[in-house]
Amino acid sequence: MGCRVRTAKSDLLRLVAVGGDIVPDPQGRLPGRGASLHPDLGCLDLAERRRAFPRAFRLPGPLDAKALREHLEAPPAGCVGRKAGNGSDV
């Protein structure tokens, strides 16, 4: 949606509009019309600049992407609490 580069569905993050918020749906189970985006802040910035979200979700007005931005800025799962080095917790 942001950079318009075609890629495999498995490489994209599904998004759903809930109320006036854009919510990430990594499992693809939330109801409603979905849109796909590369899980990259640059792609999110392009989509916001182009005002692509209201068109993709077919909703009027601006949508809040705060939850999506926080999801993309969060460290990947499994990185929390790990020590640097060989990966052992000892």
PyMOL Python script that loads the backbone (N, CA, C, O; Angstrom):
from pymol import cmd

cmd.read_pdbstr("""\
ATOM      1  N   MET A   1       0.817  -1.175   0.000  1.00  0.00           N
ATOM      2  CA  MET A   1       0.000   0.000   0.000  1.00  0.00           C
ATOM      3  C   MET A   1       0.873   1.255   0.000  1.00  0.00           C
ATOM      4  O   MET A   1       0.560   2.218  -0.701  1.00  0.00           O
ATOM      5  N   GLY A   2       1.942   1.262   0.760  1.00  0.00           N
ATOM      6  CA  GLY A   2       2.784   2.449   0.853  1.00  0.00           C
ATOM      7  C   GLY A   2       3.722   2.594  -0.325  1.00  0.00           C
ATOM      8  O   GLY A   2       3.681   3.595  -1.042  1.00  0.00           O
ATOM      9  N   CYS A   3       4.578   1.585  -0.529  1.00  0.00           N
ATOM     10  CA  CYS A   3       5.587   1.676  -1.581  1.00  0.00           C
ATOM     11  C   CYS A   3       5.095   1.088  -2.895  1.00  0.00           C
ATOM     12  O   CYS A   3       5.731   1.273  -3.933  1.00  0.00           O
ATOM     13  N   ARG A   4       3.977   0.384  -2.862  1.00  0.00           N
ATOM     14  CA  ARG A   4       3.352  -0.235  -4.040  1.00  0.00           C
ATOM     15  C   ARG A   4       4.195  -1.319  -4.691  1.00  0.00           C
ATOM     16  O   ARG A   4       3.971  -1.650  -5.856  1.00  0.00           O
ATOM     17  N   VAL A   5       5.152  -1.875  -3.973  1.00  0.00           N
ATOM     18  CA  VAL A   5       5.959  -2.969  -4.503  1.00  0.00           C
ATOM     19  C   VAL A   5       5.216  -4.280  -4.257  1.00  0.00           C
ATOM     20  O   VAL A   5       4.800  -4.563  -3.134  1.00  0.00           O
ATOM     21  N   ARG A   6       5.053  -5.064  -5.296  1.00  0.00           N
ATOM     22  CA  ARG A   6       4.371  -6.355  -5.147  1.00  0.00           C
ATOM     23  C   ARG A   6       5.318  -7.352  -4.486  1.00  0.00           C
ATOM     24  O   ARG A   6       6.511  -7.407  -4.786  1.00  0.00           O
ATOM     25  N   THR A   7       4.743  -8.138  -3.575  1.00  0.00           N
ATOM     26  CA  THR A   7       5.531  -9.144  -2.872  1.00  0.00           C
ATOM     27  C   THR A   7       4.583 -10.235  -2.392  1.00  0.00           C
ATOM     28  O   THR A   7       3.365 -10.111  -2.521  1.00  0.00           O
ATOM     29  N   ALA A   8       5.139 -11.285  -1.846  1.00  0.00           N
ATOM     30  CA  ALA A   8       4.328 -12.395  -1.348  1.00  0.00           C
ATOM     31  C   ALA A   8       3.485 -11.941  -0.161  1.00  0.00           C
ATOM     32  O   ALA A   8       3.911 -11.104   0.636  1.00  0.00           O
ATOM     33  N   LYS A   9       2.301 -12.496  -0.056  1.00  0.00           N
ATOM     34  CA  LYS A   9       1.396 -12.146   1.032  1.00  0.00           C
ATOM     35  C   LYS A   9       2.029 -12.410   2.397  1.00  0.00           C
ATOM     36  O   LYS A   9       1.769 -11.678   3.352  1.00  0.00           O
ATOM     37  N   SER A  10       2.843 -13.434   2.493  1.00  0.00           N
ATOM     38  CA  SER A  10       3.475 -13.782   3.761  1.00  0.00           C
ATOM     39  C   SER A  10       4.497 -12.736   4.219  1.00  0.00           C
ATOM     40  O   SER A  10       4.865 -12.706   5.394  1.00  0.00           O
ATOM     41  N   ASP A  11       4.957 -11.879   3.301  1.00  0.00           N
ATOM     42  CA  ASP A  11       5.917 -10.832   3.648  1.00  0.00           C
ATOM     43  C   ASP A  11       5.240  -9.533   4.068  1.00  0.00           C
ATOM     44  O   ASP A  11       5.916  -8.574   4.443  1.00  0.00           O
ATOM     45  N   LEU A  12       3.912  -9.495   4.007  1.00  0.00           N
ATOM     46  CA  LEU A  12       3.166  -8.288   4.314  1.00  0.00           C
ATOM     47  C   LEU A  12       2.449  -8.413   5.647  1.00  0.00           C
ATOM     48  O   LEU A  12       2.187  -9.517   6.124  1.00  0.00           O
ATOM     49  N   LEU A  13       2.135  -7.274   6.242  1.00  0.00           N
ATOM     50  CA  LEU A  13       1.383  -7.213   7.488  1.00  0.00           C
ATOM     51  C   LEU A  13      -0.046  -6.808   7.158  1.00  0.00           C
ATOM     52  O   LEU A  13      -0.271  -5.788   6.508  1.00  0.00           O
ATOM     53  N   ARG A  14      -1.018  -7.611   7.609  1.00  0.00           N
ATOM     54  CA  ARG A  14      -2.422  -7.273   7.372  1.00  0.00           C
ATOM     55  C   ARG A  14      -2.852  -6.222   8.380  1.00  0.00           C
ATOM     56  O   ARG A  14      -2.488  -6.279   9.554  1.00  0.00           O
ATOM     57  N   LEU A  15      -3.630  -5.266   7.904  1.00  0.00           N
ATOM     58  CA  LEU A  15      -4.144  -4.183   8.725  1.00  0.00           C
ATOM     59  C   LEU A  15      -5.663  -4.173   8.629  1.00  0.00           C
ATOM     60  O   LEU A  15      -6.236  -4.544   7.604  1.00  0.00           O
ATOM     61  N   VAL A  16      -6.313  -3.741   9.720  1.00  0.00           N
ATOM     62  CA  VAL A  16      -7.763  -3.627   9.753  1.00  0.00           C
ATOM     63  C   VAL A  16      -8.105  -2.299  10.406  1.00  0.00           C
ATOM     64  O   VAL A  16      -7.434  -1.870  11.345  1.00  0.00           O
ATOM     65  N   ALA A  17      -9.150  -1.649   9.910  1.00  0.00           N
ATOM     66  CA  ALA A  17      -9.632  -0.424  10.531  1.00  0.00           C
ATOM     67  C   ALA A  17     -10.680  -0.787  11.570  1.00  0.00           C
ATOM     68  O   ALA A  17     -11.697  -1.403  11.250  1.00  0.00           O
ATOM     69  N   VAL A  18     -10.424  -0.401  12.822  1.00  0.00           N
ATOM     70  CA  VAL A  18     -11.356  -0.639  13.919  1.00  0.00           C
ATOM     71  C   VAL A  18     -11.737   0.732  14.459  1.00  0.00           C
ATOM     72  O   VAL A  18     -10.919   1.422  15.068  1.00  0.00           O
ATOM     73  N   GLY A  19     -12.974   1.115  14.233  1.00  0.00           N
ATOM     74  CA  GLY A  19     -13.371   2.478  14.575  1.00  0.00           C
ATOM     75  C   GLY A  19     -12.611   3.429  13.670  1.00  0.00           C
ATOM     76  O   GLY A  19     -12.690   3.315  12.447  1.00  0.00           O
ATOM     77  N   GLY A  20     -11.884   4.355  14.247  1.00  0.00           N
ATOM     78  CA  GLY A  20     -11.058   5.267  13.476  1.00  0.00           C
ATOM     79  C   GLY A  20      -9.582   4.949  13.565  1.00  0.00           C
ATOM     80  O   GLY A  20      -8.742   5.770  13.197  1.00  0.00           O
ATOM     81  N   ASP A  21      -9.253   3.741  14.061  1.00  0.00           N
ATOM     82  CA  ASP A  21      -7.857   3.346  14.255  1.00  0.00           C
ATOM     83  C   ASP A  21      -7.454   2.253  13.270  1.00  0.00           C
ATOM     84  O   ASP A  21      -8.256   1.394  12.905  1.00  0.00           O
ATOM     85  N   ILE A  22      -6.195   2.307  12.852  1.00  0.00           N
ATOM     86  CA  ILE A  22      -5.628   1.245  12.026  1.00  0.00           C
ATOM     87  C   ILE A  22      -4.910   0.289  12.960  1.00  0.00           C
ATOM     88  O   ILE A  22      -3.989   0.685  13.675  1.00  0.00           O
ATOM     89  N   VAL A  23      -5.333  -0.975  12.956  1.00  0.00           N
ATOM     90  CA  VAL A  23      -4.830  -1.974  13.886  1.00  0.00           C
ATOM     91  C   VAL A  23      -4.086  -3.063  13.113  1.00  0.00           C
ATOM     92  O   VAL A  23      -4.605  -3.567  12.117  1.00  0.00           O
ATOM     93  N   PRO A  24      -2.867  -3.438  13.557  1.00  0.00           N
ATOM     94  CA  PRO A  24      -2.178  -4.553  12.905  1.00  0.00           C
ATOM     95  C   PRO A  24      -2.881  -5.864  13.221  1.00  0.00           C
ATOM     96  O   PRO A  24      -3.364  -6.065  14.336  1.00  0.00           O
ATOM     97  N   ASP A  25      -2.935  -6.746  12.244  1.00  0.00           N
ATOM     98  CA  ASP A  25      -3.577  -8.055  12.398  1.00  0.00           C
ATOM     99  C   ASP A  25      -2.628  -9.137  11.890  1.00  0.00           C
ATOM    100  O   ASP A  25      -2.851  -9.698  10.817  1.00  0.00           O
ATOM    101  N   PRO A  26      -1.552  -9.442  12.662  1.00  0.00           N
ATOM    102  CA  PRO A  26      -0.549 -10.399  12.177  1.00  0.00           C
ATOM    103  C   PRO A  26      -1.097 -11.804  11.926  1.00  0.00           C
ATOM    104  O   PRO A  26      -0.607 -12.505  11.041  1.00  0.00           O
ATOM    105  N   GLN A  27      -2.106 -12.224  12.692  1.00  0.00           N
ATOM    106  CA  GLN A  27      -2.672 -13.559  12.501  1.00  0.00           C
ATOM    107  C   GLN A  27      -3.717 -13.584  11.387  1.00  0.00           C
ATOM    108  O   GLN A  27      -4.097 -14.660  10.927  1.00  0.00           O
ATOM    109  N   GLY A  28      -4.181 -12.425  10.952  1.00  0.00           N
ATOM    110  CA  GLY A  28      -5.163 -12.366   9.873  1.00  0.00           C
ATOM    111  C   GLY A  28      -6.532 -12.850  10.278  1.00  0.00           C
ATOM    112  O   GLY A  28      -7.236 -13.446   9.463  1.00  0.00           O
ATOM    113  N   ARG A  29      -6.933 -12.614  11.512  1.00  0.00           N
ATOM    114  CA  ARG A  29      -8.195 -13.156  12.002  1.00  0.00           C
ATOM    115  C   ARG A  29      -9.236 -12.102  12.354  1.00  0.00           C
ATOM    116  O   ARG A  29     -10.389 -12.443  12.615  1.00  0.00           O
ATOM    117  N   LEU A  30      -8.855 -10.834  12.366  1.00  0.00           N
ATOM    118  CA  LEU A  30      -9.829  -9.801  12.707  1.00  0.00           C
ATOM    119  C   LEU A  30     -10.840  -9.634  11.576  1.00  0.00           C
ATOM    120  O   LEU A  30     -10.489  -9.742  10.401  1.00  0.00           O
ATOM    121  N   PRO A  31     -12.101  -9.369  11.938  1.00  0.00           N
ATOM    122  CA  PRO A  31     -13.116  -9.185  10.890  1.00  0.00           C
ATOM    123  C   PRO A  31     -12.972  -7.830  10.223  1.00  0.00           C
ATOM    124  O   PRO A  31     -12.377  -6.907  10.778  1.00  0.00           O
ATOM    125  N   GLY A  32     -13.512  -7.730   9.053  1.00  0.00           N
ATOM    126  CA  GLY A  32     -13.529  -6.465   8.342  1.00  0.00           C
ATOM    127  C   GLY A  32     -12.611  -6.448   7.138  1.00  0.00           C
ATOM    128  O   GLY A  32     -11.836  -7.374   6.898  1.00  0.00           O
ATOM    129  N   ARG A  33     -12.725  -5.374   6.397  1.00  0.00           N
ATOM    130  CA  ARG A  33     -11.903  -5.201   5.205  1.00  0.00           C
ATOM    131  C   ARG A  33     -10.455  -4.991   5.621  1.00  0.00           C
ATOM    132  O   ARG A  33     -10.162  -4.154   6.475  1.00  0.00           O
ATOM    133  N   GLY A  34      -9.572  -5.737   5.029  1.00  0.00           N
ATOM    134  CA  GLY A  34      -8.162  -5.633   5.364  1.00  0.00           C
ATOM    135  C   GLY A  34      -7.365  -4.958   4.272  1.00  0.00           C
ATOM    136  O   GLY A  34      -7.808  -4.854   3.128  1.00  0.00           O
ATOM    137  N   ALA A  35      -6.187  -4.503   4.640  1.00  0.00           N
ATOM    138  CA  ALA A  35      -5.222  -3.945   3.707  1.00  0.00           C
ATOM    139  C   ALA A  35      -3.857  -4.497   4.108  1.00  0.00           C
ATOM    140  O   ALA A  35      -3.664  -4.924   5.247  1.00  0.00           O
ATOM    141  N   SER A  36      -2.927  -4.488   3.184  1.00  0.00           N
ATOM    142  CA  SER A  36      -1.602  -5.051   3.462  1.00  0.00           C
ATOM    143  C   SER A  36      -0.521  -3.997   3.284  1.00  0.00           C
ATOM    144  O   SER A  36      -0.612  -3.114   2.431  1.00  0.00           O
ATOM    145  N   LEU A  37       0.505  -4.120   4.118  1.00  0.00           N
ATOM    146  CA  LEU A  37       1.601  -3.161   4.123  1.00  0.00           C
ATOM    147  C   LEU A  37       2.879  -3.902   4.488  1.00  0.00           C
ATOM    148  O   LEU A  37       2.851  -4.829   5.298  1.00  0.00           O
ATOM    149  N   HIS A  38       4.009  -3.496   3.889  1.00  0.00           N
ATOM    150  CA  HIS A  38       5.289  -4.040   4.344  1.00  0.00           C
ATOM    151  C   HIS A  38       5.481  -3.642   5.803  1.00  0.00           C
ATOM    152  O   HIS A  38       5.178  -2.503   6.160  1.00  0.00           O
ATOM    153  N   PRO A  39       5.968  -4.525   6.648  1.00  0.00           N
ATOM    154  CA  PRO A  39       6.177  -4.174   8.063  1.00  0.00           C
ATOM    155  C   PRO A  39       7.414  -3.300   8.234  1.00  0.00           C
ATOM    156  O   PRO A  39       8.400  -3.707   8.850  1.00  0.00           O
ATOM    157  N   ASP A  40       7.346  -2.097   7.681  1.00  0.00           N
ATOM    158  CA  ASP A  40       8.479  -1.188   7.638  1.00  0.00           C
ATOM    159  C   ASP A  40       7.972   0.236   7.861  1.00  0.00           C
ATOM    160  O   ASP A  40       6.963   0.631   7.276  1.00  0.00           O
ATOM    161  N   LEU A  41       8.656   1.003   8.694  1.00  0.00           N
ATOM    162  CA  LEU A  41       8.231   2.377   8.976  1.00  0.00           C
ATOM    163  C   LEU A  41       8.263   3.260   7.734  1.00  0.00           C
ATOM    164  O   LEU A  41       7.432   4.156   7.593  1.00  0.00           O
ATOM    165  N   GLY A  42       9.202   3.019   6.843  1.00  0.00           N
ATOM    166  CA  GLY A  42       9.279   3.795   5.611  1.00  0.00           C
ATOM    167  C   GLY A  42       8.048   3.596   4.749  1.00  0.00           C
ATOM    168  O   GLY A  42       7.539   4.546   4.153  1.00  0.00           O
ATOM    169  N   CYS A  43       7.573   2.374   4.682  1.00  0.00           N
ATOM    170  CA  CYS A  43       6.379   2.062   3.900  1.00  0.00           C
ATOM    171  C   CYS A  43       5.147   2.700   4.563  1.00  0.00           C
ATOM    172  O   CYS A  43       4.259   3.198   3.871  1.00  0.00           O
ATOM    173  N   LEU A  44       5.098   2.685   5.885  1.00  0.00           N
ATOM    174  CA  LEU A  44       4.011   3.332   6.613  1.00  0.00           C
ATOM    175  C   LEU A  44       4.010   4.836   6.340  1.00  0.00           C
ATOM    176  O   LEU A  44       2.954   5.423   6.102  1.00  0.00           O
ATOM    177  N   ASP A  45       5.181   5.456   6.373  1.00  0.00           N
ATOM    178  CA  ASP A  45       5.278   6.890   6.109  1.00  0.00           C
ATOM    179  C   ASP A  45       4.773   7.231   4.701  1.00  0.00           C
ATOM    180  O   ASP A  45       4.064   8.220   4.515  1.00  0.00           O
ATOM    181  N   LEU A  46       5.137   6.419   3.727  1.00  0.00           N
ATOM    182  CA  LEU A  46       4.662   6.643   2.355  1.00  0.00           C
ATOM    183  C   LEU A  46       3.146   6.525   2.262  1.00  0.00           C
ATOM    184  O   LEU A  46       2.498   7.337   1.601  1.00  0.00           O
ATOM    185  N   ALA A  47       2.584   5.532   2.912  1.00  0.00           N
ATOM    186  CA  ALA A  47       1.134   5.331   2.881  1.00  0.00           C
ATOM    187  C   ALA A  47       0.412   6.509   3.529  1.00  0.00           C
ATOM    188  O   ALA A  47      -0.622   6.956   3.032  1.00  0.00           O
ATOM    189  N   GLU A  48       0.955   7.010   4.636  1.00  0.00           N
ATOM    190  CA  GLU A  48       0.338   8.160   5.296  1.00  0.00           C
ATOM    191  C   GLU A  48       0.456   9.412   4.425  1.00  0.00           C
ATOM    192  O   GLU A  48      -0.496  10.184   4.318  1.00  0.00           O
ATOM    193  N   ARG A  49       1.600   9.612   3.816  1.00  0.00           N
ATOM    194  CA  ARG A  49       1.822  10.781   2.970  1.00  0.00           C
ATOM    195  C   ARG A  49       0.885  10.773   1.763  1.00  0.00           C
ATOM    196  O   ARG A  49       0.401  11.823   1.340  1.00  0.00           O
ATOM    197  N   ARG A  50       0.631   9.593   1.212  1.00  0.00           N
ATOM    198  CA  ARG A  50      -0.236   9.445   0.046  1.00  0.00           C
ATOM    199  C   ARG A  50      -1.717   9.385   0.422  1.00  0.00           C
ATOM    200  O   ARG A  50      -2.583   9.348  -0.453  1.00  0.00           O
ATOM    201  N   ARG A  51      -2.006   9.376   1.735  1.00  0.00           N
ATOM    202  CA  ARG A  51      -3.385   9.248   2.241  1.00  0.00           C
ATOM    203  C   ARG A  51      -4.048   7.992   1.687  1.00  0.00           C
ATOM    204  O   ARG A  51      -5.192   8.025   1.233  1.00  0.00           O
ATOM    205  N   ALA A  52      -3.315   6.891   1.734  1.00  0.00           N
ATOM    206  CA  ALA A  52      -3.779   5.639   1.154  1.00  0.00           C
ATOM    207  C   ALA A  52      -4.732   4.863   2.060  1.00  0.00           C
ATOM    208  O   ALA A  52      -5.520   4.058   1.566  1.00  0.00           O
ATOM    209  N   PHE A  53      -4.679   5.084   3.369  1.00  0.00           N
ATOM    210  CA  PHE A  53      -5.498   4.281   4.282  1.00  0.00           C
ATOM    211  C   PHE A  53      -7.000   4.475   4.098  1.00  0.00           C
ATOM    212  O   PHE A  53      -7.718   3.480   4.006  1.00  0.00           O
ATOM    213  N   PRO A  54      -7.508   5.697   4.039  1.00  0.00           N
ATOM    214  CA  PRO A  54      -8.955   5.835   3.830  1.00  0.00           C
ATOM    215  C   PRO A  54      -9.432   5.197   2.520  1.00  0.00           C
ATOM    216  O   PRO A  54     -10.524   4.631   2.470  1.00  0.00           O
ATOM    217  N   ARG A  55      -8.627   5.286   1.472  1.00  0.00           N
ATOM    218  CA  ARG A  55      -9.010   4.655   0.196  1.00  0.00           C
ATOM    219  C   ARG A  55      -8.988   3.142   0.311  1.00  0.00           C
ATOM    220  O   ARG A  55      -9.895   2.470  -0.180  1.00  0.00           O
ATOM    221  N   ALA A  56      -7.959   2.596   0.957  1.00  0.00           N
ATOM    222  CA  ALA A  56      -7.836   1.142   1.062  1.00  0.00           C
ATOM    223  C   ALA A  56      -8.974   0.538   1.882  1.00  0.00           C
ATOM    224  O   ALA A  56      -9.491  -0.530   1.551  1.00  0.00           O
ATOM    225  N   PHE A  57      -9.355   1.226   2.948  1.00  0.00           N
ATOM    226  CA  PHE A  57     -10.425   0.711   3.801  1.00  0.00           C
ATOM    227  C   PHE A  57     -11.800   1.211   3.377  1.00  0.00           C
ATOM    228  O   PHE A  57     -12.813   0.809   3.950  1.00  0.00           O
ATOM    229  N   ARG A  58     -11.839   2.089   2.370  1.00  0.00           N
ATOM    230  CA  ARG A  58     -13.082   2.679   1.874  1.00  0.00           C
ATOM    231  C   ARG A  58     -13.850   3.368   2.997  1.00  0.00           C
ATOM    232  O   ARG A  58     -15.057   3.186   3.156  1.00  0.00           O
ATOM    233  N   LEU A  59     -13.118   4.163   3.767  1.00  0.00           N
ATOM    234  CA  LEU A  59     -13.695   4.921   4.874  1.00  0.00           C
ATOM    235  C   LEU A  59     -13.407   6.399   4.674  1.00  0.00           C
ATOM    236  O   LEU A  59     -12.356   6.759   4.142  1.00  0.00           O
ATOM    237  N   PRO A  60     -14.333   7.266   5.097  1.00  0.00           N
ATOM    238  CA  PRO A  60     -14.082   8.699   4.969  1.00  0.00           C
ATOM    239  C   PRO A  60     -13.163   9.210   6.074  1.00  0.00           C
ATOM    240  O   PRO A  60     -13.094   8.642   7.165  1.00  0.00           O
ATOM    241  N   GLY A  61     -12.469  10.281   5.765  1.00  0.00           N
ATOM    242  CA  GLY A  61     -11.669  10.964   6.783  1.00  0.00           C
ATOM    243  C   GLY A  61     -10.370  10.292   7.127  1.00  0.00           C
ATOM    244  O   GLY A  61     -10.085   9.183   6.674  1.00  0.00           O
ATOM    245  N   PRO A  62      -9.571  10.983   7.944  1.00  0.00           N
ATOM    246  CA  PRO A  62      -8.276  10.433   8.352  1.00  0.00           C
ATOM    247  C   PRO A  62      -8.441   9.306   9.375  1.00  0.00           C
ATOM    248  O   PRO A  62      -9.406   9.282  10.139  1.00  0.00           O
ATOM    249  N   LEU A  63      -7.499   8.389   9.374  1.00  0.00           N
ATOM    250  CA  LEU A  63      -7.478   7.279  10.324  1.00  0.00           C
ATOM    251  C   LEU A  63      -6.223   7.389  11.180  1.00  0.00           C
ATOM    252  O   LEU A  63      -5.181   7.843  10.707  1.00  0.00           O
ATOM    253  N   ASP A  64      -6.322   6.978  12.423  1.00  0.00           N
ATOM    254  CA  ASP A  64      -5.196   7.066  13.359  1.00  0.00           C
ATOM    255  C   ASP A  64      -4.309   5.825  13.229  1.00  0.00           C
ATOM    256  O   ASP A  64      -4.778   4.703  13.421  1.00  0.00           O
ATOM    257  N   ALA A  65      -3.035   6.023  12.905  1.00  0.00           N
ATOM    258  CA  ALA A  65      -2.093   4.921  12.720  1.00  0.00           C
ATOM    259  C   ALA A  65      -1.163   4.753  13.916  1.00  0.00           C
ATOM    260  O   ALA A  65      -0.115   4.121  13.789  1.00  0.00           O
ATOM    261  N   LYS A  66      -1.522   5.307  15.078  1.00  0.00           N
ATOM    262  CA  LYS A  66      -0.649   5.255  16.251  1.00  0.00           C
ATOM    263  C   LYS A  66      -0.358   3.807  16.679  1.00  0.00           C
ATOM    264  O   LYS A  66       0.797   3.463  16.931  1.00  0.00           O
ATOM    265  N   ALA A  67      -1.385   2.962  16.763  1.00  0.00           N
ATOM    266  CA  ALA A  67      -1.192   1.567  17.178  1.00  0.00           C
ATOM    267  C   ALA A  67      -0.312   0.822  16.177  1.00  0.00           C
ATOM    268  O   ALA A  67       0.526   0.010  16.571  1.00  0.00           O
ATOM    269  N   LEU A  68      -0.496   1.090  14.907  1.00  0.00           N
ATOM    270  CA  LEU A  68       0.321   0.458  13.869  1.00  0.00           C
ATOM    271  C   LEU A  68       1.777   0.910  13.988  1.00  0.00           C
ATOM    272  O   LEU A  68       2.689   0.088  13.908  1.00  0.00           O
ATOM    273  N   ARG A  69       1.996   2.207  14.178  1.00  0.00           N
ATOM    274  CA  ARG A  69       3.356   2.729  14.310  1.00  0.00           C
ATOM    275  C   ARG A  69       4.052   2.105  15.522  1.00  0.00           C
ATOM    276  O   ARG A  69       5.222   1.734  15.433  1.00  0.00           O
ATOM    277  N   GLU A  70       3.346   1.985  16.655  1.00  0.00           N
ATOM    278  CA  GLU A  70       3.928   1.369  17.858  1.00  0.00           C
ATOM    279  C   GLU A  70       4.268  -0.091  17.605  1.00  0.00           C
ATOM    280  O   GLU A  70       5.290  -0.581  18.084  1.00  0.00           O
ATOM    281  N   HIS A  71       3.420  -0.792  16.855  1.00  0.00           N
ATOM    282  CA  HIS A  71       3.685  -2.197  16.525  1.00  0.00           C
ATOM    283  C   HIS A  71       4.955  -2.331  15.685  1.00  0.00           C
ATOM    284  O   HIS A  71       5.758  -3.237  15.907  1.00  0.00           O
ATOM    285  N   LEU A  72       5.131  -1.434  14.729  1.00  0.00           N
ATOM    286  CA  LEU A  72       6.308  -1.499  13.855  1.00  0.00           C
ATOM    287  C   LEU A  72       7.582  -1.062  14.566  1.00  0.00           C
ATOM    288  O   LEU A  72       8.668  -1.526  14.218  1.00  0.00           O
ATOM    289  N   GLU A  73       7.474  -0.181  15.554  1.00  0.00           N
ATOM    290  CA  GLU A  73       8.646   0.287  16.284  1.00  0.00           C
ATOM    291  C   GLU A  73       9.086  -0.684  17.368  1.00  0.00           C
ATOM    292  O   GLU A  73      10.229  -0.617  17.821  1.00  0.00           O
ATOM    293  N   ALA A  74       8.206  -1.587  17.795  1.00  0.00           N
ATOM    294  CA  ALA A  74       8.525  -2.544  18.859  1.00  0.00           C
ATOM    295  C   ALA A  74       9.589  -3.530  18.376  1.00  0.00           C
ATOM    296  O   ALA A  74       9.616  -3.888  17.199  1.00  0.00           O
ATOM    297  N   PRO A  75      10.468  -3.970  19.289  1.00  0.00           N
ATOM    298  CA  PRO A  75      11.466  -4.972  18.895  1.00  0.00           C
ATOM    299  C   PRO A  75      10.779  -6.290  18.556  1.00  0.00           C
ATOM    300  O   PRO A  75       9.715  -6.583  19.102  1.00  0.00           O
ATOM    301  N   PRO A  76      11.358  -7.083  17.675  1.00  0.00           N
ATOM    302  CA  PRO A  76      10.765  -8.376  17.316  1.00  0.00           C
ATOM    303  C   PRO A  76      10.606  -9.273  18.540  1.00  0.00           C
ATOM    304  O   PRO A  76      11.388  -9.192  19.487  1.00  0.00           O
ATOM    305  N   ALA A  77       9.593 -10.121  18.508  1.00  0.00           N
ATOM    306  CA  ALA A  77       9.360 -11.053  19.617  1.00  0.00           C
ATOM    307  C   ALA A  77      10.569 -11.958  19.775  1.00  0.00           C
ATOM    308  O   ALA A  77      11.166 -12.388  18.788  1.00  0.00           O
ATOM    309  N   GLY A  78      10.928 -12.246  21.019  1.00  0.00           N
ATOM    310  CA  GLY A  78      12.069 -13.098  21.285  1.00  0.00           C
ATOM    311  C   GLY A  78      13.332 -12.320  21.579  1.00  0.00           C
ATOM    312  O   GLY A  78      14.324 -12.902  22.019  1.00  0.00           O
ATOM    313  N   CYS A  79      13.324 -11.024  21.349  1.00  0.00           N
ATOM    314  CA  CYS A  79      14.512 -10.203  21.600  1.00  0.00           C
ATOM    315  C   CYS A  79      14.503  -9.608  22.999  1.00  0.00           C
ATOM    316  O   CYS A  79      15.532  -9.107  23.453  1.00  0.00           O
ATOM    317  N   VAL A  80      13.399  -9.646  23.678  1.00  0.00           N
ATOM    318  CA  VAL A  80      13.283  -9.036  24.997  1.00  0.00           C
ATOM    319  C   VAL A  80      13.912  -9.946  26.036  1.00  0.00           C
ATOM    320  O   VAL A  80      13.609 -11.138  26.081  1.00  0.00           O
ATOM    321  N   GLY A  81      14.782  -9.399  26.868  1.00  0.00           N
ATOM    322  CA  GLY A  81      15.371 -10.158  27.969  1.00  0.00           C
ATOM    323  C   GLY A  81      16.544 -11.037  27.602  1.00  0.00           C
ATOM    324  O   GLY A  81      17.052 -11.750  28.467  1.00  0.00           O
ATOM    325  N   ARG A  82      16.996 -11.021  26.376  1.00  0.00           N
ATOM    326  CA  ARG A  82      18.132 -11.855  25.978  1.00  0.00           C
ATOM    327  C   ARG A  82      19.406 -11.072  26.177  1.00  0.00           C
ATOM    328  O   ARG A  82      19.461  -9.870  25.919  1.00  0.00           O
ATOM    329  N   LYS A  83      20.428 -11.762  26.639  1.00  0.00           N
ATOM    330  CA  LYS A  83      21.738 -11.134  26.836  1.00  0.00           C
ATOM    331  C   LYS A  83      22.526 -11.173  25.542  1.00  0.00           C
ATOM    332  O   LYS A  83      22.359 -12.074  24.720  1.00  0.00           O
ATOM    333  N   ALA A  84      23.373 -10.199  25.377  1.00  0.00           N
ATOM    334  CA  ALA A  84      24.254 -10.191  24.206  1.00  0.00           C
ATOM    335  C   ALA A  84      25.318 -11.265  24.374  1.00  0.00           C
ATOM    336  O   ALA A  84      25.713 -11.591  25.493  1.00  0.00           O
ATOM    337  N   GLY A  85      25.764 -11.796  23.289  1.00  0.00           N
ATOM    338  CA  GLY A  85      26.825 -12.801  23.343  1.00  0.00           C
ATOM    339  C   GLY A  85      26.359 -14.109  22.744  1.00  0.00           C
ATOM    340  O   GLY A  85      25.826 -14.136  21.634  1.00  0.00           O
ATOM    341  N   ASN A  86      26.560 -15.210  23.485  1.00  0.00           N
ATOM    342  CA  ASN A  86      26.271 -16.518  22.938  1.00  0.00           C
ATOM    343  C   ASN A  86      24.804 -16.937  23.087  1.00  0.00           C
ATOM    344  O   ASN A  86      24.438 -18.023  22.639  1.00  0.00           O
ATOM    345  N   GLY A  87      23.958 -16.111  23.701  1.00  0.00           N
ATOM    346  CA  GLY A  87      22.559 -16.433  23.791  1.00  0.00           C
ATOM    347  C   GLY A  87      22.169 -17.182  25.050  1.00  0.00           C
ATOM    348  O   GLY A  87      20.986 -17.452  25.259  1.00  0.00           O
ATOM    349  N   SER A  88      23.136 -17.528  25.899  1.00  0.00           N
ATOM    350  CA  SER A  88      22.793 -18.247  27.119  1.00  0.00           C
ATOM    351  C   SER A  88      22.355 -17.250  28.187  1.00  0.00           C
ATOM    352  O   SER A  88      22.811 -16.106  28.192  1.00  0.00           O
ATOM    353  N   ASP A  89      21.488 -17.669  29.076  1.00  0.00           N
ATOM    354  CA  ASP A  89      21.004 -16.813  30.141  1.00  0.00           C
ATOM    355  C   ASP A  89      21.794 -16.986  31.429  1.00  0.00           C
ATOM    356  O   ASP A  89      21.397 -16.454  32.465  1.00  0.00           O
ATOM    357  N   VAL A  90      22.884 -17.706  31.390  1.00  0.00           N
ATOM    358  CA  VAL A  90      23.657 -17.984  32.584  1.00  0.00           C
ATOM    359  C   VAL A  90      24.717 -16.951  32.786  1.00  0.00           C
ATOM    360  O   VAL A  90      25.475 -17.024  33.754  1.00  0.00           O
TER     361      VAL A  90
END
""", "prot")
cmd.dss("prot")
cmd.show_as("cartoon", "prot")
cmd.util.cbc("prot")
cmd.orient("prot")
